[in-house]
Amino acid sequence: MRIILCGFGVVAQSLAKLLESRTSDLYSKYGMKPRIVGVFDSKGSAHDNSGLDLKKLISAKKEFGSVRGYNKSEKIISGLEMIENLDADVLIETTASNYKDAEPGMSHIINAMKKGLHVISVNKGPLALAFPSLMELAKYNQVLLRFSGTVGGGTPILDYAKNSLRGEKIISFQGILNGTTNYILTNMRNGLSFNDALQDEVNQFYEKGKYEPTSEDLARKKSEKDKQKQLKLLKKQRKAPSMSRIPRHNRDFYY
Ligand SMILES: NC(=O)c1ccc[n+]([C@@H]2O[C@H](COP(=O)([O-])OP(=O)(O)OC[C@H]3O[C@@H](n4cnc5c(N)ncnc54)[C@H](OP(=O)(O)O)[C@@H]3O)[C@@H](O)[C@H]2O)c1
C-alpha cells in the first residue's frame, strides 16, 4: 500500500512511528506493507517510489524543521503536484484544520479522490464544510473516505455509531472527547477554578514545545509566572493528578 502523507506534524509523525514499529506485525496479520511514498509539509516535500525511510524522515523533520531536509538535492514539489504525479493508493490528510475554506486539505482530498486514491482525513475542516459532497465524490469515484481519527481517534465512536447502531436514531451523545478537556475537568474536580485549570494546561502545552508563542503570548506568560508558582503550590496541596498519573483509559474518554 503506497501512501501520500499531507502534513508532517504531531499526528503524521505519530503515524509514521506506528507504521515503523508495526511493520512485521501488519504484514503477518494483514499481509499489508504500507509504504509512505510521498510527504509534504508547509515548507517542502520528500518522495521515493520505493518508500521513504521513516526514521530518517522523522530525524530530518526534527533537524531541519521540514521534510525537505530528507533529501536536500531533491526538487521540491507542491502537495497537489505530488498527488497528481505520484503513484499511490491512499492519501492521508493531516494538515491543519481551517474552517473558513478548509484549504489546503479540501483540495488535497478532492484531487486525490478524483485520481482514484482512497482518503483518510484527520483534518476536520473539509468534513465540517462539505461532508455530503465529499461523501458523494467518494462514492462517484468508488473510493473510501475515512475520518474516524478526526474526533475521539482513540475510541472509534463514529464507526461504532455507523456500523453497530444502524437501526437506532441517535438523539444525543455525551463524552469528553479529548485529553485537554479531560485534563481541565479533572483539575476542576480537584478544586481548581476553570481559569487556573486552563492556564495550567496552556503552560504544559508551552513546556511540551508544541506551540510557537507569539510576542503577545510571551508577555502574557511572563506576567503569569508568579501566578503559576502559587498555582503549583496549590496543585501540590490538592494533589491534582498530572497527566502522566491519570490512567491512560481515563484520559480521553469516559461515559
Ligand atoms: N493532534 C491531535 O490530537 C488531533 C486529533 C484529531 C484531529 N486532529 C487534526 O489533525 C490535523 C493535524 O493535527 P496535528 O496536531 O498533527 O497538527 P500539526 O502538528 O500542526 O501539523 C500540521 C501539519 O500540516 C502542515 N501544513 C500546514 N499548512 C500546510 C500547507 N499549506 N501545505 C502543506 N502542509 C501544511 C504543517 O506543516 P509544518 O510542519 O511545516 O508547519 C504540519 O506538518 C489537524 O487538522 C487537527 O485538527 C489532531
The ligand as an SDF file (V2000), in Angstrom:
LIG
                    3D

 48 52  0  0  0  0  0  0  0  0999 V2000
   -3.3330   16.3820   17.4690 N   0  0  0  0  0  0  0  0  0  0  0  0
   -4.4610   15.7220   17.7220 C   0  0  0  0  0  0  0  0  0  0  0  0
   -4.6210   15.0720   18.7720 O   0  0  0  0  0  0  0  0  0  0  0  0
   -5.5880   15.6890   16.6950 C   0  0  0  0  0  0  0  0  0  0  0  0
   -6.6980   14.8750   16.9330 C   0  0  0  0  0  0  0  0  0  0  0  0
   -7.7060   14.8130   15.9590 C   0  0  0  0  0  0  0  0  0  0  0  0
   -7.6090   15.5810   14.8130 C   0  0  0  0  0  0  0  0  0  0  0  0
   -6.5150   16.4040   14.6330 N   0  0  0  0  0  0  0  0  0  0  0  0
   -6.4280   17.1640   13.3800 C   0  0  0  0  0  0  0  0  0  0  0  0
   -5.3710   16.5820   12.6230 O   0  0  0  0  0  0  0  0  0  0  0  0
   -4.6770   17.5830   11.8990 C   0  0  0  0  0  0  0  0  0  0  0  0
   -3.2110   17.5410   12.2660 C   0  0  0  0  0  0  0  0  0  0  0  0
   -3.0540   17.7960   13.6440 O   0  0  0  0  0  0  0  0  0  0  0  0
   -1.5900   17.9400   14.2460 P   0  0  0  0  0  0  0  0  0  0  0  0
   -1.7640   18.0270   15.7190 O   0  0  0  0  0  0  0  0  0  0  0  0
   -0.6810   16.9090   13.6530 O   0  0  0  0  0  0  0  0  0  0  0  0
   -1.2120   19.3980   13.6890 O   0  0  0  0  0  0  0  0  0  0  0  0
    0.2510   19.9950   13.4410 P   0  0  0  0  0  0  0  0  0  0  0  0
    1.2280   19.3640   14.3460 O   0  0  0  0  0  0  0  0  0  0  0  0
    0.0770   21.4630   13.4590 O   0  0  0  0  0  0  0  0  0  0  0  0
    0.6090   19.5290   11.9430 O   0  0  0  0  0  0  0  0  0  0  0  0
    0.0270   20.1080   10.8260 C   0  0  0  0  0  0  0  0  0  0  0  0
    0.9160   19.8140    9.6410 C   0  0  0  0  0  0  0  0  0  0  0  0
    0.3100   20.3920    8.4690 O   0  0  0  0  0  0  0  0  0  0  0  0
    1.3200   21.0840    7.7570 C   0  0  0  0  0  0  0  0  0  0  0  0
    0.7300   22.1540    6.9630 N   0  0  0  0  0  0  0  0  0  0  0  0
    0.0570   23.2450    7.4050 C   0  0  0  0  0  0  0  0  0  0  0  0
   -0.3050   24.0120    6.3470 N   0  0  0  0  0  0  0  0  0  0  0  0
    0.1580   23.3790    5.2370 C   0  0  0  0  0  0  0  0  0  0  0  0
    0.1290   23.6650    3.8430 C   0  0  0  0  0  0  0  0  0  0  0  0
   -0.4630   24.7670    3.3700 N   0  0  0  0  0  0  0  0  0  0  0  0
    0.7120   22.7870    2.9920 N   0  0  0  0  0  0  0  0  0  0  0  0
    1.3070   21.6740    3.4560 C   0  0  0  0  0  0  0  0  0  0  0  0
    1.3750   21.3370    4.7500 N   0  0  0  0  0  0  0  0  0  0  0  0
    0.8180   22.1950    5.6350 C   0  0  0  0  0  0  0  0  0  0  0  0
    2.2650   21.6240    8.8060 C   0  0  0  0  0  0  0  0  0  0  0  0
    3.4920   21.9430    8.1940 O   0  0  0  0  0  0  0  0  0  0  0  0
    4.7670   22.4520    9.0640 P   0  0  0  0  0  0  0  0  0  0  0  0
    5.2340   21.2400    9.8130 O   0  0  0  0  0  0  0  0  0  0  0  0
    5.7270   22.8970    8.0200 O   0  0  0  0  0  0  0  0  0  0  0  0
    4.2520   23.5430    9.9390 O   0  0  0  0  0  0  0  0  0  0  0  0
    2.3180   20.4200    9.7520 C   0  0  0  0  0  0  0  0  0  0  0  0
    3.2870   19.4990    9.3170 O   0  0  0  0  0  0  0  0  0  0  0  0
   -5.3650   18.9090   12.2420 C   0  0  0  0  0  0  0  0  0  0  0  0
   -6.2940   19.1930   11.2100 O   0  0  0  0  0  0  0  0  0  0  0  0
   -6.0560   18.6210   13.5510 C   0  0  0  0  0  0  0  0  0  0  0  0
   -7.2120   19.4090   13.7270 O   0  0  0  0  0  0  0  0  0  0  0  0
   -5.4970   16.4460   15.5400 C   0  0  0  0  0  0  0  0  0  0  0  0
  1  2  1  0
  2  3  2  0
  2  4  1  0
  4  5  1  0
  4 48  2  0
  5  6  2  0
  6  7  1  0
  7  8  2  0
  8  9  1  0
  8 48  1  0
  9 10  1  0
  9 46  1  0
 10 11  1  0
 11 12  1  0
 11 44  1  0
 12 13  1  0
 13 14  1  0
 14 15  2  0
 14 16  1  0
 14 17  1  0
 17 18  1  0
 18 19  2  0
 18 20  1  0
 18 21  1  0
 21 22  1  0
 22 23  1  0
 23 24  1  0
 23 42  1  0
 24 25  1  0
 25 26  1  0
 25 36  1  0
 26 27  1  0
 26 35  1  0
 27 28  2  0
 28 29  1  0
 29 30  1  0
 29 35  2  0
 30 31  1  0
 30 32  2  0
 32 33  1  0
 33 34  2  0
 34 35  1  0
 36 37  1  0
 36 42  1  0
 37 38  1  0
 38 39  2  0
 38 40  1  0
 38 41  1  0
 42 43  1  0
 44 45  1  0
 44 46  1  0
 46 47  1  0
M  CHG  2   8   1  16  -1
M  END
$$$$
